[in-house]
């Protein structure tokens, strides 16, 4: 399910790229919507990532391209209606999770482990060095992208959106864990990795 989630979230972001760049937006919206529906049925945190993509896209369209908001509304309604058959199961499972679940409480070390999961390719000193390098690279890319961004630079916008989804999903998981009970582990953000490195690749190309 993580591989399928990775596939659907990445597809959703690829067609978000076309929506932002106003390229064949009718086709882009159709594929974007289908990918989001498939994502929501794959895994709950894949669904949360898709919801976050919708919310970030809404904010972008509200600021930069309000003509596409009607299509956003239609896509959102279609996705919500498509998820209705599973809603009863979701509510039942949420009730079960509220009573008992196997995931341990989230603390500072747990949050650090999420960061390790994203950036550390191996354990030990070499893995830690590579992790620090990748974090520094990401921070530098975000800083340079914002510093050199032109008002109409949609490539930078997409890159930043794509990179942000994994971190926003992680934050959502932590918040939900405090509101309900611990329900989030690091592997749940695996479906967002395609978007992270796609954003990094585009940022490197633009700069």
N, CA and C atoms as an extended XYZ file, in Angstrom:
621
Properties=species:S:1:pos:R:3:atomname:S:1:resname:S:1:resid:I:1 pbc="F F F"
N         0.826       -1.212        0.000 N   UNK     1
C         0.000        0.000        0.000 CA  UNK     1
C         0.861        1.263        0.000 C   UNK     1
N         2.065        1.188        0.588 N   UNK     2
C         2.931        2.360        0.592 CA  UNK     2
C         3.433        2.672       -0.821 C   UNK     2
N         3.732        1.633       -1.574 N   UNK     3
C         4.174        1.841       -2.957 CA  UNK     3
C         3.055        2.439       -3.803 C   UNK     3
N         1.836        1.928       -3.615 N   UNK     4
C         0.706        2.489       -4.349 CA  UNK     4
C         0.446        3.929       -3.911 C   UNK     4
N         0.547        4.178       -2.602 N   UNK     5
C         0.374        5.544       -2.107 CA  UNK     5
C         1.406        6.483       -2.706 C   UNK     5
N         2.655        6.023       -2.767 N   UNK     6
C         3.722        6.807       -3.392 CA  UNK     6
C         3.392        7.112       -4.848 C   UNK     6
N         2.891        6.117       -5.546 N   UNK     7
C         2.530        6.286       -6.961 CA  UNK     7
C         1.416        7.328       -7.124 C   UNK     7
N         0.340        7.189       -6.355 N   UNK     8
C        -0.817        8.078       -6.534 CA  UNK     8
C        -0.522        9.513       -6.095 C   UNK     8
N         0.208        9.672       -4.992 N   UNK     9
C         0.557       11.026       -4.542 CA  UNK     9
C         1.475       11.706       -5.552 C   UNK     9
N         2.431       10.953       -6.087 N   UNK    10
C         3.341       11.529       -7.080 CA  UNK    10
C         2.593       11.918       -8.351 C   UNK    10
N         1.674       11.062       -8.801 N   UNK    11
C         0.847       11.390       -9.962 CA  UNK    11
C         0.030       12.650       -9.696 C   UNK    11
N        -0.540       12.735       -8.517 N   UNK    12
C        -1.336       13.911       -8.155 CA  UNK    12
C        -0.488       15.181       -8.241 C   UNK    12
N         0.739       15.115       -7.767 N   UNK    13
C         1.618       16.283       -7.807 CA  UNK    13
C         2.081       16.605       -9.226 C   UNK    13
N         2.329       15.589      -10.029 N   UNK    14
C         2.739       15.823      -11.414 CA  UNK    14
C         1.654       16.590      -12.166 C   UNK    14
N         0.399       16.218      -11.932 N   UNK    15
C        -0.690       16.919      -12.629 CA  UNK    15
C        -1.047       18.230      -11.946 C   UNK    15
N        -0.707       18.375      -10.685 N   UNK    16
C        -0.784       19.700      -10.058 CA  UNK    16
C         0.165       20.656      -10.768 C   UNK    16
N         1.313       20.134      -11.181 N   UNK    17
C         2.287       20.916      -11.952 CA  UNK    17
C         1.635       21.475      -13.220 C   UNK    17
N         0.878       20.637      -13.927 N   UNK    18
C         0.190       21.097      -15.137 CA  UNK    18
C        -0.894       22.115      -14.813 C   UNK    18
N        -1.589       21.928      -13.685 N   UNK    19
C        -2.627       22.883      -13.287 CA  UNK    19
C        -2.003       24.246      -13.010 C   UNK    19
N        -0.906       24.258      -12.294 N   UNK    20
C        -0.228       25.518      -11.978 CA  UNK    20
C         0.281       26.198      -13.242 C   UNK    20
N         0.772       25.391      -14.196 N   UNK    21
C         1.326       25.950      -15.430 CA  UNK    21
C         0.281       26.136      -16.525 C   UNK    21
N        -1.012       25.877      -16.164 N   UNK    22
C        -2.119       26.107      -17.094 CA  UNK    22
C        -1.951       25.317      -18.396 C   UNK    22
N        -1.501       24.068      -18.274 N   UNK    23
C        -1.294       23.212      -19.445 CA  UNK    23
C        -2.362       22.125      -19.474 C   UNK    23
N        -3.255       22.186      -20.463 N   UNK    24
C        -4.319       21.176      -20.605 CA  UNK    24
C        -4.991       20.919      -19.260 C   UNK    24
N        -5.497       21.975      -18.647 N   UNK    25
C        -5.977       21.850      -17.268 CA  UNK    25
C        -7.176       20.924      -17.138 C   UNK    25
N        -7.977       20.773      -18.187 N   UNK    26
C        -9.121       19.870      -18.100 CA  UNK    26
C        -8.649       18.439      -17.855 C   UNK    26
N        -7.706       17.989      -18.677 N   UNK    27
C        -7.140       16.644      -18.508 CA  UNK    27
C        -6.402       16.554      -17.169 C   UNK    27
N        -5.664       17.601      -16.844 N   UNK    28
C        -4.893       17.605      -15.600 CA  UNK    28
C        -5.803       17.466      -14.385 C   UNK    28
N        -6.925       18.177      -14.385 N   UNK    29
C        -7.853       18.099      -13.262 CA  UNK    29
C        -8.479       16.711      -13.152 C   UNK    29
N        -8.779       16.092      -14.281 N   UNK    30
C        -9.377       14.749      -14.265 CA  UNK    30
C        -8.410       13.736      -13.656 C   UNK    30
N        -7.158       13.741      -14.139 N   UNK    31
C        -6.168       12.787      -13.618 CA  UNK    31
C        -5.841       13.108      -12.158 C   UNK    31
N        -5.724       14.383      -11.845 N   UNK    32
C        -5.472       14.828      -10.472 CA  UNK    32
C        -6.543       14.290       -9.522 C   UNK    32
N        -7.796       14.394       -9.940 N   UNK    33
C        -8.917       13.940       -9.106 CA  UNK    33
C        -8.921       12.427       -8.950 C   UNK    33
N        -8.705       11.708      -10.053 N   UNK    34
C        -8.667       10.241       -9.993 CA  UNK    34
C        -7.534        9.769       -9.087 C   UNK    34
N        -6.365       10.407       -9.220 N   UNK    35
C        -5.220       10.029       -8.382 CA  UNK    35
C        -5.507       10.283       -6.909 C   UNK    35
N        -6.195       11.381       -6.619 N   UNK    36
C        -6.509       11.689       -5.220 CA  UNK    36
C        -7.496       10.673       -4.640 C   UNK    36
N        -8.473       10.263       -5.438 N   UNK    37
C        -9.437        9.249       -4.978 CA  UNK    37
C        -8.727        7.925       -4.697 C   UNK    37
N        -7.875        7.524       -5.619 N   UNK    38
C        -7.111        6.283       -5.418 CA  UNK    38
C        -6.228        6.390       -4.174 C   UNK    38
N        -5.633        7.550       -3.969 N   UNK    39
C        -4.774        7.767       -2.812 CA  UNK    39
C        -5.542        7.626       -1.504 C   UNK    39
N        -6.746        8.183       -1.452 N   UNK    40
C        -7.527        8.130       -0.213 CA  UNK    40
C        -7.942        6.713        0.147 C   UNK    40
N        -8.083        5.852       -0.860 N   UNK    41
C        -8.452        4.460       -0.600 CA  UNK    41
C        -7.237        3.564       -0.331 C   UNK    41
N        -6.048        4.107       -0.480 N   UNK    42
C        -4.835        3.308       -0.324 CA  UNK    42
C        -4.382        3.239        1.127 C   UNK    42
N        -4.338        4.400        1.794 N   UNK    43
C        -3.872        4.478        3.179 CA  UNK    43
C        -4.373        5.783        3.762 C   UNK    43
N        -4.672        5.783        5.073 N   UNK    44
C        -5.253        6.989        5.673 CA  UNK    44
C        -4.299        8.183        5.612 C   UNK    44
N        -3.015        7.961        5.795 N   UNK    45
C        -2.090        9.088        5.733 CA  UNK    45
C        -1.746        9.468        4.308 C   UNK    45
N        -1.944        8.560        3.387 N   UNK    46
C        -1.901        8.937        1.979 CA  UNK    46
C        -3.086        9.847        1.670 C   UNK    46
N        -4.235        9.537        2.273 N   UNK    47
C        -5.418       10.386        2.125 CA  UNK    47
C        -5.174       11.764        2.718 C   UNK    47
N        -4.535       11.806        3.886 N   UNK    48
C        -4.231       13.096        4.514 CA  UNK    48
C        -3.297       13.915        3.634 C   UNK    48
N        -2.307       13.262        3.022 N   UNK    49
C        -1.401       13.961        2.108 CA  UNK    49
C        -2.180       14.536        0.924 C   UNK    49
N        -3.131       13.775        0.389 N   UNK    50
C        -3.949       14.267       -0.724 CA  UNK    50
C        -4.788       15.464       -0.308 C   UNK    50
N        -5.344       15.400        0.903 N   UNK    51
C        -6.127       16.531        1.411 CA  UNK    51
C        -5.257       17.770        1.541 C   UNK    51
N        -4.044       17.584        2.040 N   UNK    52
C        -3.112       18.706        2.177 CA  UNK    52
C        -2.773       19.293        0.813 C   UNK    52
N        -2.592       18.428       -0.186 N   UNK    53
C        -2.330       18.918       -1.550 CA  UNK    53
C        -3.491       19.786       -2.033 C   UNK    53
N        -4.714       19.335       -1.776 N   UNK    54
C        -5.895       20.125       -2.145 CA  UNK    54
C        -5.885       21.486       -1.447 C   UNK    54
N        -5.585       21.496       -0.163 N   UNK    55
C        -5.607       22.747        0.600 CA  UNK    55
C        -4.516       23.709        0.135 C   UNK    55
N        -3.317       23.174       -0.110 N   UNK    56
C        -2.224       24.019       -0.594 CA  UNK    56
C        -2.539       24.555       -1.987 C   UNK    56
N        -3.119       23.704       -2.833 N   UNK    57
C        -3.503       24.149       -4.172 CA  UNK    57
C        -4.574       25.231       -4.102 C   UNK    57
N        -5.532       25.079       -3.174 N   UNK    58
C        -6.562       26.102       -2.994 CA  UNK    58
C        -5.937       27.450       -2.647 C   UNK    58
N        -4.988       27.437       -1.710 N   UNK    59
C        -4.318       28.678       -1.315 CA  UNK    59
C        -3.572       29.290       -2.497 C   UNK    59
N        -2.930       28.433       -3.293 N   UNK    60
C        -2.198       28.932       -4.459 CA  UNK    60
C        -3.149       29.553       -5.485 C   UNK    60
N        -4.226       28.854       -5.796 N   UNK    61
C        -5.186       29.356       -6.785 CA  UNK    61
C        -5.861       30.638       -6.304 C   UNK    61
N        -6.155       30.697       -5.036 N   UNK    62
C        -6.774       31.896       -4.469 CA  UNK    62
C        -5.867       33.104       -4.646 C   UNK    62
N        -4.580       32.856       -4.596 N   UNK    63
C        -3.609       33.952       -4.719 CA  UNK    63
C        -3.227       34.250       -6.161 C   UNK    63
N        -3.136       33.203       -6.998 N   UNK    64
C        -2.522       33.383       -8.316 CA  UNK    64
C        -3.416       33.117       -9.516 C   UNK    64
N        -4.462       32.314       -9.359 N   UNK    65
C        -5.253       31.946      -10.539 CA  UNK    65
C        -6.677       31.577      -10.131 C   UNK    65
N        -7.478       32.566       -9.785 N   UNK    66
C        -8.812       32.315       -9.249 CA  UNK    66
C        -9.770       31.696      -10.271 C   UNK    66
N        -9.443       31.797      -11.551 N   UNK    67
C       -10.304       31.200      -12.574 CA  UNK    67
C       -10.395       29.679      -12.425 C   UNK    67
N        -9.368       29.079      -11.843 N   UNK    68
C        -9.344       27.622      -11.691 CA  UNK    68
C       -10.061       27.154      -10.425 C   UNK    68
N       -10.535       28.083       -9.603 N   UNK    69
C       -11.167       27.695       -8.336 CA  UNK    69
C       -12.448       26.880       -8.550 C   UNK    69
N       -13.180       27.169       -9.619 N   UNK    70
C       -14.393       26.394       -9.904 CA  UNK    70
C       -14.046       24.927      -10.141 C   UNK    70
N       -12.968       24.689      -10.873 N   UNK    71
C       -12.534       23.316      -11.132 CA  UNK    71
C       -12.056       22.656       -9.834 C   UNK    71
N       -11.427       23.460       -8.977 N   UNK    72
C       -10.986       22.929       -7.677 CA  UNK    72
C       -12.195       22.477       -6.859 C   UNK    72
N       -13.251       23.269       -6.860 N   UNK    73
C       -14.465       22.934       -6.110 CA  UNK    73
C       -15.088       21.648       -6.656 C   UNK    73
N       -15.188       21.549       -7.980 N   UNK    74
C       -15.753       20.351       -8.606 CA  UNK    74
C       -14.911       19.120       -8.255 C   UNK    74
N       -13.600       19.258       -8.361 N   UNK    75
C       -12.699       18.144       -8.043 CA  UNK    75
C       -12.844       17.721       -6.588 C   UNK    75
N       -12.954       18.687       -5.693 N   UNK    76
C       -13.106       18.393       -4.270 CA  UNK    76
C       -14.406       17.648       -3.998 C   UNK    76
N       -15.486       18.108       -4.603 N   UNK    77
C       -16.791       17.459       -4.405 CA  UNK    77
C       -16.773       16.029       -4.931 C   UNK    77
N       -16.203       15.843       -6.118 N   UNK    78
C       -16.123       14.498       -6.706 CA  UNK    78
C       -15.319       13.567       -5.791 C   UNK    78
N       -14.205       14.050       -5.271 N   UNK    79
C       -13.370       13.234       -4.386 CA  UNK    79
C       -14.107       12.876       -3.101 C   UNK    79
N       -14.834       13.838       -2.529 N   UNK    80
C       -15.584       13.593       -1.300 CA  UNK    80
C       -16.705       12.576       -1.524 C   UNK    80
N       -17.434       12.738       -2.628 N   UNK    81
C       -18.523       11.807       -2.941 CA  UNK    81
C       -17.965       10.398       -3.181 C   UNK    81
N       -16.836       10.320       -3.859 N   UNK    82
C       -16.222        9.017       -4.151 CA  UNK    82
C       -15.773        8.312       -2.874 C   UNK    82
N       -15.507        9.073       -1.814 N   UNK    83
C       -15.024        8.476       -0.570 CA  UNK    83
C       -16.163        8.066        0.369 C   UNK    83
N       -17.379        8.503        0.077 N   UNK    84
C       -18.515        8.224        0.956 CA  UNK    84
C       -18.712        6.743        1.267 C   UNK    84
N       -18.532        5.810        0.296 N   UNK    85
C       -18.724        4.383        0.627 CA  UNK    85
C       -17.814        3.878        1.745 C   UNK    85
N       -16.675        4.536        1.944 N   UNK    86
C       -15.730        4.089        2.969 CA  UNK    86
C       -15.915        4.835        4.290 C   UNK    86
N       -16.758        5.852        4.303 N   UNK    87
C       -16.877        6.724        5.468 CA  UNK    87
C       -17.306        5.971        6.722 C   UNK    87
N       -18.239        5.037        6.581 N   UNK    88
C       -18.698        4.266        7.735 CA  UNK    88
C       -17.573        3.462        8.363 C   UNK    88
N       -16.732        2.850        7.525 N   UNK    89
C       -15.590        2.071        8.015 CA  UNK    89
C       -14.590        2.989        8.707 C   UNK    89
N       -14.369        4.170        8.127 N   UNK    90
C       -13.452        5.144        8.729 CA  UNK    90
C       -13.900        5.519       10.137 C   UNK    90
N       -15.179        5.843       10.299 N   UNK    91
C       -15.700        6.247       11.601 CA  UNK    91
C       -15.590        5.107       12.612 C   UNK    91
N       -15.832        3.879       12.155 N   UNK    92
C       -15.716        2.720       13.025 CA  UNK    92
C       -14.274        2.518       13.488 C   UNK    92
N       -13.339        2.668       12.565 N   UNK    93
C       -11.930        2.478       12.910 CA  UNK    93
C       -11.411        3.602       13.794 C   UNK    93
N       -11.889        4.825       13.577 N   UNK    94
C       -11.499        5.950       14.437 CA  UNK    94
C       -11.949        5.685       15.869 C   UNK    94
N       -13.151        5.131       16.022 N   UNK    95
C       -13.668        4.794       17.354 CA  UNK    95
C       -12.803        3.735       18.020 C   UNK    95
N       -12.381        2.729       17.242 N   UNK    96
C       -11.530        1.664       17.771 CA  UNK    96
C       -10.174        2.208       18.197 C   UNK    96
N        -9.602        3.077       17.350 N   UNK    97
C        -8.296        3.661       17.640 CA  UNK    97
C        -8.357        4.519       18.893 C   UNK    97
N        -9.467        5.220       19.099 N   UNK    98
C        -9.609        6.077       20.278 CA  UNK    98
C        -9.561        5.267       21.562 C   UNK    98
N       -10.006        4.017       21.498 N   UNK    99
C       -10.021        3.159       22.677 CA  UNK    99
C        -8.675        2.480       22.918 C   UNK    99
N        -8.032        2.036       21.849 N   UNK   100
C        -6.778        1.307       22.010 CA  UNK   100
C        -6.012        1.309       20.682 C   UNK   100
N        -4.696        1.497       20.770 N   UNK   101
C        -3.871        1.429       19.566 CA  UNK   101
C        -2.450        1.092       19.978 C   UNK   101
N        -1.680        0.529       19.057 N   UNK   102
C        -0.376       -0.022       19.387 CA  UNK   102
C         0.758        0.993       19.342 C   UNK   102
N         0.536        2.175       18.761 N   UNK   103
C         1.614        3.146       18.581 CA  UNK   103
C         1.907        3.869       19.894 C   UNK   103
N         3.192        4.010       20.205 N   UNK   104
C         3.613        4.647       21.453 CA  UNK   104
C         3.463        6.173       21.382 C   UNK   104
N         3.524        6.801       22.537 N   UNK   105
C         3.386        8.255       22.622 CA  UNK   105
C         4.499        8.952       21.837 C   UNK   105
N         4.171       10.116       21.309 N   UNK   106
C         5.126       10.891       20.515 CA  UNK   106
C         5.846       11.891       21.408 C   UNK   106
N         7.167       11.863       21.372 N   UNK   107
C         7.991       12.813       22.112 CA  UNK   107
C         9.024       13.436       21.192 C   UNK   107
N         9.962       14.166       21.779 N   UNK   108
C        10.986       14.849       20.984 CA  UNK   108
C        11.808       13.862       20.168 C   UNK   108
N        12.208       12.750       20.802 N   UNK   109
C        13.016       11.751       20.090 CA  UNK   109
C        12.244       11.133       18.933 C   UNK   109
N        10.937       10.993       19.115 N   UNK   110
C        10.111       10.437       18.042 CA  UNK   110
C        10.107       11.369       16.843 C   UNK   110
N         9.974       12.672       17.096 N   UNK   111
C         9.979       13.662       16.009 CA  UNK   111
C        11.324       13.632       15.275 C   UNK   111
N        12.421       13.515       16.046 N   UNK   112
C        13.744       13.421       15.419 CA  UNK   112
C        13.834       12.177       14.542 C   UNK   112
N        13.196       11.092       14.984 N   UNK   113
C        13.217        9.861       14.182 CA  UNK   113
C        12.487       10.048       12.856 C   UNK   113
N        11.471       10.916       12.831 N   UNK   114
C        10.793       11.214       11.574 CA  UNK   114
C        11.752       11.900       10.603 C   UNK   114
N        12.520       12.846       11.132 N   UNK   115
C        13.503       13.554       10.301 CA  UNK   115
C        14.566       12.577        9.805 C   UNK   115
N        15.019       11.689       10.707 N   UNK   116
C        15.994       10.668       10.309 CA  UNK   116
C        15.445        9.802        9.179 C   UNK   116
N        14.178        9.438        9.278 N   UNK   117
C        13.553        8.580        8.274 CA  UNK   117
C        13.578        9.245        6.895 C   UNK   117
N        13.422       10.559        6.864 N   UNK   118
C        13.402       11.282        5.590 CA  UNK   118
C        14.796       11.437        5.008 C   UNK   118
N        15.764       11.796        5.857 N   UNK   119
C        17.051       12.250        5.335 CA  UNK   119
C        18.223       11.301        5.544 C   UNK   119
N        18.094       10.317        6.418 N   UNK   120
C        19.242        9.465        6.706 CA  UNK   120
C        19.197        8.185        5.879 C   UNK   120
N        20.100        8.031        4.912 N   UNK   121
C        20.089        6.836        4.056 CA  UNK   121
C        20.675        5.597        4.732 C   UNK   121
N        21.356        5.776        5.876 N   UNK   122
C        21.942        4.638        6.584 CA  UNK   122
C        22.191        5.030        8.032 C   UNK   122
N        22.485        4.043        8.855 N   UNK   123
C        22.762        4.306       10.265 CA  UNK   123
C        24.250        4.582       10.455 C   UNK   123
N        24.622        5.081       11.624 N   UNK   124
C        26.028        5.317       11.910 CA  UNK   124
C        26.468        6.712       11.529 C   UNK   124
N        27.753        6.961       11.658 N   UNK   125
C        28.313        8.287       11.450 CA  UNK   125
C        28.170        8.754       10.004 C   UNK   125
N        28.325        7.822        9.052 N   UNK   126
C        28.191        8.190        7.638 CA  UNK   126
C        26.760        8.618        7.334 C   UNK   126
N        25.818        7.859        7.873 N   UNK   127
C        24.418        8.217        7.684 CA  UNK   127
C        24.092        9.571        8.269 C   UNK   127
N        24.661        9.877        9.455 N   UNK   128
C        24.406       11.172       10.097 CA  UNK   128
C        25.001       12.309        9.292 C   UNK   128
N        26.196       12.111        8.735 N   UNK   129
C        26.828       13.151        7.905 CA  UNK   129
C        25.994       13.415        6.659 C   UNK   129
N        25.552       12.344        6.009 N   UNK   130
C        24.723       12.497        4.819 CA  UNK   130
C        23.390       13.170        5.152 C   UNK   130
N        22.842       12.849        6.308 N   UNK   131
C        21.586       13.469        6.735 CA  UNK   131
C        21.756       14.974        6.901 C   UNK   131
N        22.823       15.378        7.574 N   UNK   132
C        23.085       16.810        7.768 CA  UNK   132
C        23.279       17.503        6.428 C   UNK   132
N        23.987       16.832        5.513 N   UNK   133
C        24.203       17.403        4.182 CA  UNK   133
C        22.892       17.605        3.435 C   UNK   133
N        22.020       16.595        3.476 N   UNK   134
C        20.744       16.685        2.759 CA  UNK   134
C        19.834       17.751        3.357 C   UNK   134
N        19.828       17.858        4.691 N   UNK   135
C        19.022       18.898        5.332 CA  UNK   135
C        19.543       20.278        4.944 C   UNK   135
N        20.870       20.445        4.967 N   UNK   136
C        21.472       21.731        4.580 CA  UNK   136
C        21.168       22.054        3.118 C   UNK   136
N        21.227       21.027        2.262 N   UNK   137
C        20.915       21.223        0.846 CA  UNK   137
C        19.482       21.691        0.670 C   UNK   137
N        18.561       21.062        1.378 N   UNK   138
C        17.150       21.432        1.257 CA  UNK   138
C        16.913       22.862        1.735 C   UNK   138
N        17.500       23.217        2.856 N   UNK   139
C        17.349       24.580        3.382 CA  UNK   139
C        17.923       25.588        2.398 C   UNK   139
N        19.089       25.280        1.829 N   UNK   140
C        19.716       26.177        0.863 CA  UNK   140
C        18.856       26.337       -0.385 C   UNK   140
N        18.282       25.228       -0.865 N   UNK   141
C        17.433       25.281       -2.049 CA  UNK   141
C        16.193       26.145       -1.806 C   UNK   141
N        15.573       25.977       -0.639 N   UNK   142
C        14.385       26.772       -0.316 CA  UNK   142
C        14.749       28.251       -0.217 C   UNK   142
N        15.860       28.540        0.453 N   UNK   143
C        16.300       29.940        0.608 CA  UNK   143
C        16.603       30.582       -0.746 C   UNK   143
N        17.384       29.884       -1.572 N   UNK   144
C        17.754       30.443       -2.878 CA  UNK   144
C        16.547       30.565       -3.799 C   UNK   144
N        15.624       29.601       -3.706 N   UNK   145
C        14.417       29.652       -4.530 CA  UNK   145
C        13.579       30.880       -4.188 C   UNK   145
N        13.405       31.136       -2.900 N   UNK   146
C        12.626       32.301       -2.470 CA  UNK   146
C        13.355       33.607       -2.780 C   UNK   146
N        14.662       33.590       -2.615 N   UNK   147
C        15.449       34.794       -2.850 CA  UNK   147
C        15.438       35.197       -4.322 C   UNK   147
N        15.529       34.213       -5.214 N   UNK   148
C        15.631       34.492       -6.652 CA  UNK   148
C        14.303       34.402       -7.386 C   UNK   148
N        13.235       34.146       -6.655 N   UNK   149
C        11.931       33.932       -7.286 CA  UNK   149
C        11.392       35.214       -7.912 C   UNK   149
N        10.902       35.059       -9.138 N   UNK   150
C        10.197       36.152       -9.799 CA  UNK   150
C         8.700       35.973       -9.566 C   UNK   150
N         7.952       37.039       -9.736 N   UNK   151
C         6.520       36.997       -9.411 CA  UNK   151
C         5.765       35.946      -10.206 C   UNK   151
N         6.216       35.653      -11.414 N   UNK   152
C         5.510       34.713      -12.286 CA  UNK   152
C         6.215       33.356      -12.399 C   UNK   152
N         7.129       33.085      -11.461 N   UNK   153
C         7.933       31.871      -11.552 CA  UNK   153
C         7.172       30.687      -10.965 C   UNK   153
N         6.345       30.043      -11.797 N   UNK   154
C         5.532       28.926      -11.326 CA  UNK   154
C         6.359       27.681      -11.028 C   UNK   154
N         7.528       27.568      -11.629 N   UNK   155
C         8.374       26.413      -11.371 CA  UNK   155
C         8.807       26.379       -9.909 C   UNK   155
N         9.186       27.542       -9.401 N   UNK   156
C         9.587       27.644       -7.996 CA  UNK   156
C         8.389       27.360       -7.097 C   UNK   156
N         7.226       27.898       -7.445 N   UNK   157
C         6.016       27.644       -6.665 CA  UNK   157
C         5.744       26.150       -6.556 C   UNK   157
N         5.793       25.459       -7.691 N   UNK   158
C         5.529       24.029       -7.668 CA  UNK   158
C         6.576       23.283       -6.854 C   UNK   158
N         7.834       23.658       -7.017 N   UNK   159
C         8.908       22.998       -6.287 CA  UNK   159
C         8.699       23.108       -4.781 C   UNK   159
N         8.360       24.297       -4.320 N   UNK   160
C         8.158       24.517       -2.894 CA  UNK   160
C         6.919       23.768       -2.382 C   UNK   160
N         5.854       23.782       -3.178 N   UNK   161
C         4.646       23.033       -2.806 CA  UNK   161
C         4.952       21.549       -2.699 C   UNK   161
N         5.624       21.029       -3.713 N   UNK   162
C         5.917       19.597       -3.771 CA  UNK   162
C         6.791       19.160       -2.589 C   UNK   162
N         7.786       19.977       -2.256 N   UNK   163
C         8.668       19.641       -1.133 CA  UNK   163
C         7.950       19.746        0.208 C   UNK   163
N         6.973       20.632        0.297 N   UNK   164
C         6.329       20.893        1.588 CA  UNK   164
C         5.365       19.787        2.025 C   UNK   164
N         4.844       19.010        1.086 N   UNK   165
C         3.773       18.056        1.414 CA  UNK   165
C         4.205       17.038        2.454 C   UNK   165
N         5.415       16.527        2.366 N   UNK   166
C         5.870       15.508        3.312 CA  UNK   166
C         5.947       16.073        4.729 C   UNK   166
N         6.372       17.326        4.856 N   UNK   167
C         6.505       17.934        6.180 CA  UNK   167
C         5.140       18.329        6.743 C   UNK   167
N         4.256       18.804        5.886 N   UNK   168
C         2.900       19.136        6.330 CA  UNK   168
C         2.145       17.882        6.762 C   UNK   168
N         2.370       16.773        6.057 N   UNK   169
C         1.749       15.507        6.445 CA  UNK   169
C         2.288       15.030        7.783 C   UNK   169
N         3.585       15.207        7.985 N   UNK   170
C         4.194       14.831        9.256 CA  UNK   170
C         3.608       15.671       10.399 C   UNK   170
N         3.463       16.968       10.178 N   UNK   171
C         2.873       17.852       11.188 CA  UNK   171
C         1.425       17.441       11.476 C   UNK   171
N         0.679       17.122       10.416 N   UNK   172
C        -0.713       16.676       10.589 CA  UNK   172
C        -0.771       15.402       11.434 C   UNK   172
N         0.150       14.475       11.183 N   UNK   173
C         0.197       13.235       11.947 CA  UNK   173
C         0.483       13.484       13.420 C   UNK   173
N         1.393       14.408       13.702 N   UNK   174
C         1.732       14.737       15.090 CA  UNK   174
C         0.542       15.401       15.781 C   UNK   174
N        -0.094       16.348       15.100 N   UNK   175
C        -1.245       17.051       15.675 CA  UNK   175
C        -2.383       16.076       15.971 C   UNK   175
N        -2.693       15.204       15.001 N   UNK   176
C        -3.757       14.224       15.204 CA  UNK   176
C        -3.426       13.264       16.347 C   UNK   176
N        -2.144       12.962       16.490 N   UNK   177
C        -1.730       12.064       17.567 CA  UNK   177
C        -1.966       12.699       18.937 C   UNK   177
N        -1.809       14.005       19.035 N   UNK   178
C        -2.074       14.691       20.292 CA  UNK   178
C        -3.568       14.888       20.521 C   UNK   178
N        -4.325       15.081       19.435 N   UNK   179
C        -5.759       15.312       19.568 CA  UNK   179
C        -6.534       14.032       19.861 C   UNK   179
N        -6.118       12.923       19.262 N   UNK   180
C        -6.843       11.651       19.429 CA  UNK   180
C        -6.065       10.744       20.377 C   UNK   180
N        -5.032       10.148       19.862 N   UNK   181
C        -4.055        9.338       20.571 CA  UNK   181
C        -2.958        9.051       19.558 C   UNK   181
N        -1.786        8.573       19.973 N   UNK   182
C        -0.708        8.324       19.001 CA  UNK   182
C        -1.143        7.408       17.857 C   UNK   182
N        -1.131        7.947       16.633 N   UNK   183
C        -1.566        7.177       15.461 CA  UNK   183
C        -0.581        7.288       14.303 C   UNK   183
N         0.582        7.907       14.559 N   UNK   184
C         1.488        8.221       13.460 CA  UNK   184
C         2.858        7.610       13.687 C   UNK   184
N         3.368        6.936       12.642 N   UNK   185
C         4.748        6.438       12.640 CA  UNK   185
C         5.414        6.906       11.355 C   UNK   185
N         6.736        6.869       11.336 N   UNK   186
C         7.493        7.486       10.255 CA  UNK   186
C         7.166        6.927        8.872 C   UNK   186
N         6.908        5.629        8.782 N   UNK   187
C         6.681        5.043        7.455 CA  UNK   187
C         5.403        5.562        6.788 C   UNK   187
N         4.526        6.193        7.557 N   UNK   188
C         3.289        6.707        6.981 CA  UNK   188
C         3.520        7.880        6.029 C   UNK   188
N         4.712        8.491        6.095 N   UNK   189
C         5.012        9.592        5.165 CA  UNK   189
C         5.736        9.098        3.908 C   UNK   189
N         5.945        7.784        3.821 N   UNK   190
C         6.644        7.234        2.657 CA  UNK   190
C         5.984        7.626        1.323 C   UNK   190
N         4.641        7.666        1.226 N   UNK   191
C         4.019        8.056       -0.050 CA  UNK   191
C         4.360        9.467       -0.518 C   UNK   191
N         4.910       10.296        0.375 N   UNK   192
C         5.222       11.687        0.014 CA  UNK   192
C         6.642       11.869       -0.517 C   UNK   192
N         7.436       10.809       -0.513 N   UNK   193
C         8.835       10.944       -0.906 CA  UNK   193
C         9.001       11.352       -2.367 C   UNK   193
N         8.122       10.868       -3.234 N   UNK   194
C         8.217       11.236       -4.647 CA  UNK   194
C         8.093       12.733       -4.825 C   UNK   194
N         7.146       13.344       -4.111 N   UNK   195
C         6.959       14.787       -4.198 CA  UNK   195
C         8.145       15.562       -3.664 C   UNK   195
N         8.728       15.078       -2.557 N   UNK   196
C         9.882       15.756       -1.974 CA  UNK   196
C        11.039       15.836       -2.959 C   UNK   196
N        11.426       14.697       -3.526 N   UNK   197
C        12.599       14.690       -4.392 CA  UNK   197
C        12.295       15.220       -5.787 C   UNK   197
N        11.022       15.158       -6.206 N   UNK   198
C        10.651       15.841       -7.444 CA  UNK   198
C        10.818       17.348       -7.277 C   UNK   198
N        10.375       17.863       -6.129 N   UNK   199
C        10.558       19.293       -5.847 CA  UNK   199
C        12.015       19.692       -5.771 C   UNK   199
N        12.830       18.855       -5.134 N   UNK   200
C        14.262       19.126       -5.032 CA  UNK   200
C        14.893       19.149       -6.421 C   UNK   200
N        14.541       18.173       -7.266 N   UNK   201
C        15.111       18.100       -8.620 CA  UNK   201
C        14.764       19.344       -9.433 C   UNK   201
N        13.521       19.805       -9.334 N   UNK   202
C        13.106       20.988      -10.093 CA  UNK   202
C        13.793       22.232       -9.546 C   UNK   202
N        13.933       22.323       -8.222 N   UNK   203
C        14.617       23.468       -7.616 CA  UNK   203
C        16.073       23.529       -8.087 C   UNK   203
N        16.733       22.374       -8.143 N   UNK   204
C        18.131       22.337       -8.620 CA  UNK   204
C        18.209       22.780      -10.074 C   UNK   204
N        17.251       22.357      -10.893 N   UNK   205
C        17.259       22.719      -12.310 CA  UNK   205
C        17.018       24.208      -12.508 C   UNK   205
N        16.065       24.753      -11.755 N   UNK   206
C        15.719       26.177      -11.898 CA  UNK   206
C        16.880       27.050      -11.471 C   UNK   206
N        17.547       26.668      -10.377 N   UNK   207
C        18.644       27.475       -9.871 CA  UNK   207
C        19.900       27.298      -10.714 C   UNK   207
